Amino acid sequence: MLSDMVGSGERDVHVVRVRDREFIVVGTAHVSRESAELVRRVIDEERPDGVCIELDAGRYDVLSQPQRFEALDLRQVIRTRQLSTLALNLVLASYQRSLGLKLGVKPGTELLEAAQAAEEREIPVHLCDRDVRITLRRAWRALGFWSKAKLMVSLLGGLFENQEISEEDLQELREADVLSRLLAELGKAFPGLKTVLIDERDAYLAERIRRSPGDRLVAVVGAGHVDGIRRQLETGATPELEPLEQVSAASSGWRLVGWGIPALIVAGLVTIGLQQGLAAATENLTFWILANGLPSALGAVLALAHPATVASAFVAAPITSLTPVIGAGYVTAFVQSYLRPPLVRELSSALDDLGSIRALWRNRLLRILLVFILTTLGSLIGTWVGAAKIFTTLFTG
């Protein structure tokens, strides 16, 4: 039984007793065969009233039915402006999967093992994690522009590193929750990420576990969450889940900035026309179009986009730069997805291809993400260059 297991040095199994309930928290490494075996052993021996797992419904479906990713509705992702979230999710998943391949085990094996062991014994399974889309969107919102850029560069750079891992490193990875380790490192550089990805999820997981029915529950979570979950359960903290399940809209200040800058640019062009004549206004308007259109189109070219996508980048960037409603990247990504939709096999191989520079351009899904990123960057550069020209003319002309 559990007392024997803990007494024999099973340091990844923790017991929390609250009043007349018992929570058996099993800390795992998401790419560890040993963790998968431990989870099944605990469930076999303890026969709890329920098994709580660090998964949401979406991630559970992806792990248990890998082919579901092949049904990804990319155009819906673009329409709902979630390409940046998809990109971040792919990068994190690719990082974890690359470590899993080196360790010889599929990421998330121990979570699936927990669900299967429970189902075999007709024990209820409770998916207790927050929807990963909400987590990633809250994390993305927590970062400023430059932090977002720095994060993506750091993650992408790590994908293409092919460092040899020693036997000592492998053993350390087998004994650690790899994803939590990555997120902890990111948390040092990006405090906002740690709050959303670790602290909030600790509180959310603990509360969902507490709300699960049964007097004796086994909770299978990444090792990095164990201490936080234990504290939440032991102290009796009961956070409200609803605020943690919401993605806050942009503040009124940011909305004002989003509309204020385009308004100032348009007002600047009108003022130039009134003060310096139609020719000066036309010259600055032409510069604005070229300053926005050319860098954005160049970004599409660098992504090896369809010629029509390149043309749409040139046309869309000067217009979308004057509205915060939609960016040039979403327009060009939608055009590219319509003209060159990803093949089923490319959706399936996206995580593998993300670690190869050559495959990054060959895979149509990843090329759409490149189109989105590079045309957005080009449009951003053009906005600052074009605005600088207009305001220089306005105040010195």
N, C-alpha and C positions, 0 to 999 in steps of 0.2 A: 504493500500500500504506500501512500504518499509519505508517511512518516519514515518508512524504510528508505524510500528513494531520496528524500532530503538528507537523511542521516548518513547515507552512503556517499555524500559529496555531490549530489546532482544540483550544481549551483545555478542552473538555469530555470529551476522550478521554485516558485515562491508562493507561500500561502498567506492569504490575508483573511482574517476572521473579523466580521463586523456583525455584532449582535448574534443572531442565530443563523447567519449565512456564512458560507465559506467560498472564497474565490481562489482558485488555483491558477496563478499566472505563469505561463510558460514563455520565457524569453527565447527567441529564435534568431538565427541568421537566415536571411531570405535566399541565400544561395548555398545552403549547407545540407548535405545528406544526413549528417548526424542529427540536425534539428528535426528533419522529417521523421527519423526513426524515434526520437525522443517524444515527439508529439503523439504518435500512434501508441507508444508504450504507456504514456500517462493516461490517455483516454481508455485504453484497454483495461488498465488496472483500477482506475478510479470510477468508471461508469457514472459520470456526473449527470445532473438533471438537464444540462445544456452545454453546448460548446460555442463560445464566442470567438470570432475570428476577425483579425485586422484586415478586413476587406469590405468594400462597398459592392453593391449589386453589379455595377459596371465592370469593375476589376475582376470580380468572381467569374462573370461570363467570359471575359477575355482569357483568363487562365484555364477555365474548364472547357471552353469552346473556342480555341484559337482561330477557327475559320470565321468567327463572327467579325473579325477585323476586316475580312475581305468584303464585307457588306457595308463598309464605311461610306456614308453619304457625304462626300467631300464638299459638294456644292452647298449642302446645308450648313456644314462647318463654316464655310466662307460667308454665307448669308448672315449667320449669327455672330460673325466677327470673332471667331475663336481659333483662328489660325495660329496666333502666337501661343495660345495654351496648348494646342496640338504639338507645336514645335518643341516646347519645353517638355511636354510629356514624353515625346519620342526620344529626346536627348537623355533624359533621366532613365528611361526604360532601356535604352541602348547601353548606357554605362553599366547598369546593373546586369544586363544580359551578358556583356562581354566578360565580366568577372565570373558569372555563372558558368560560362563555357570553359574558362580556365580551371574552375573548380570541379567541372564534370557533373554539374547538376543544374536543372532548369530553375530560374528564379521563381519563387512562390511555391515550390514543391511542398514545403512543410504546411502551407496554408491549405492547399488542396488535400494533402494527406489528412489534415485534421477534419475537413469536411467529409471526406470519404469514410474515415474511421467512425465518425459519429453516425453517418447515414447507415452504415453496415449494422450498427447496433440500435438503430431507430432512436437515436438521441437527437433532439432538436438542434439545429444549427442557426446561430444568430450572426448576421453580418453587421458588424458594429462600427465600421469606419465611416467617415464622412465621404460623400461623393467626391471622387478625385478631381472632377471638373471644377467643383466649388473650391477645393483646396488650392488648386493651381491658379485659378482666377483670383482668389484672395491673395495668394503669394505674389502674383504678377502686379496686382494693384498696390501692393505694399512697397514696391520698388519705384524709384524715380527713373527718368529716362536713361541717365548715364549708368545707373546701377543695372538696369535691364540689359544695356549693351555690354557692360562688363561681364555680367552673368553668362550671357549667350556665348561670348568669346571664350570665357573660361571653360564652359562645358563642351563647346565644339572643339576647342584645342585639346581637351583631355581625351576626346574620342579618337583622335588620330595619333595619340601616343601609343607606341607599341613596346612598352618597357617589359623586360623579363621579370618574372616574379619568382623569388627564391622559395625554397621549401618552407622557410620560417615565415615568409610573408603569406604563403598559402595557408599555413596552419592558423595564423592570426586572423585571416579572412574567414576561415571556416568557423572560428569561434566568435565572430562579430556579426552584428546586424549591419550588412554592408551599406544598404541604402541609408539607414540612420546615421552611419558613420560619414557618408558623403554629405548628408544634410547638415550634420553638426559642423563639418568643415565649412560648408557654405554659410551657415549661421554666423560664424566668426567674421566673415567678410561682409555678410548682408544680414544684419540683425533682424530686419523685417521678415526675412525668410524663416529664421529660427522660430519666431513667434508663431507664424502661421503653420509651418510644417511640423514642428515638434510640440511646442507648448499648447497650442490650441487643440491639436489632435490628441495629446495626452488627456486633456480635460474631456474632450468629446468621447474618446474611446471609453474612458472610465465611467462616464455617465451612461453611455449605451450599455455597457456591461452591467452596471448596477440595475438598470431598468429591465434587463433580461429576466424572464421568469425562472424560478428554481432556487433551492436552498444551497446547492453545491454546483458551482459552475467552473469549467475549465476555460481560460481565456488564452488564446494563442496570438501573441503579438511580437513585433520586432524587439530585439533586446534593448534597443535605444529608448523604447517607450516604457519599459518595466518600472523604473524608479518613479517616473511621473504618474503612472497609473496607480501604483501602490500608494503614493502620497494622497492622491485624490480619494481613493477608497478608504484609507485609514482615517483621514481627517473628516470624512463625511461631507466634503464639499459637493454641492449639487449645482453646477453651472446650468444656465438656460441654454438649451440646444438651438433654439430658433435663431438667435443672433449669430451663432457660429455657422449657420447654414445659409446665410445671406451674403451676397456680394454687393458691397455698398456702391451706390452710384457716385459718379464724380462729384466732388464738392462744388458748391455754387461759385466759389472762387476760381476753380479750374475751368468750369463752364464759361465763366466770364472771360477768362484768358483765351479759351478756345475760340470764342466768337469775337473777342475784342481785337486780336491780332489781325484776322482777315478784314474786320471792319476798318481798322487803321490803314491797312494797305489800300483798300478800295477808296477810302477817304483821301489818302495821299495822292492817288492817281487823279481823282476828281479835282483836287486842289491844284495839282500841277497843270491840269488842263485849263482851269480858270485863271491862274496867275501867269503861266508861261506859254499858253497856247496849245492848240490841238496837236501840233507836231511834237512837242515835248512829251505830251501825255502818250501819244502813239509810240514814241521811241521807248518810253519806260514800260509800256504795256507789252511791247514786242520783246524787250529784255526779260520781263517777268515770264513770258511764255517760254522763251528759249532757256532761261536759267532753270526753270522747273522741268520742262519737257525733256531736254537733252540728258541731264544726269539720270532721270528716271528711265528713259529709254536705254541709256547705256547700261543701267543695272539689269534690264531685261535681256540685253545682248549678252552680258557676262553670265547670265543664268542659262544661256542658250535657249531662250524662249522662242515660241513661234513668231514669225514676222508680224502677224496681226497683233500679237501681245505687245511687241515692241512699239507698234503704232499706237496701241491703246494707252501705253505708258506715256508716250509723248503728248497725247491729247488729254488724258485724264489728270496728269500731275498739276498743270497750271490751274485747273478747276477745283480739284479736291483740296488743294492747298489753301483754298479760300473758304473751306467749310470743315468743321470738326466731326461732321456726321459720318463720313467715310473717307478712307485714305486711298491713295493711288495703288498701294500694295494689294488691297482687297479687290479693286477693279481688275488689275492685271492678273491676279491669281484666279479670279473667276473666269476670265477670258481664256487663260492657259488651260484650266481644268475642262473647259468646254471643248477646246480645240484638240487638246492632247490629254484625254482622261487617263488616269493610271490603270494599268492592267491588273488583274487579280493577283498574279504572281508578284507584281511590284509592291502591292500593299502588304503581301505576306513577307516579303524580303526587306521591307523598309528598315527594320532594326539592324539587319546585317549590313545593308548598304550604307547606313549612316556612318559607319566606321571607316569607309573607304572614300578617298577624295574622288577617284575616277567614277565609282558607282554613284556618288552623290549627284552627279550631273546626268547619269544614265537612267536612274530611277525616276519615273515621271512624277510620283508623289513628292519625292524630295526636291525635284526640279521646281514644282509648284511652290514649295516653301522657299526655295532660293529666289524665285521670281518675286514672291511677297516681300522677303527681307531686303533684297537689293534694290527693288523699285521704290520701296518705302524710304530707304536710306537716301537714294538719289533725289526723291521728292523733298525730303527734309533739307538736304544740302541746298537744293534750288530755292526753297522758301527763304532761307536766311540770306542767300546771295541776292535774290531778287528784291527782298525787302530792304536790304542795305542800299541797293542802287536807288530805289524809289525815295527813301528817306534822305539819302545824300543829295539827290536832285531837289527835293522839296526844300531843304534847309540851306543849300548852297547855290542853288540855281537862280 
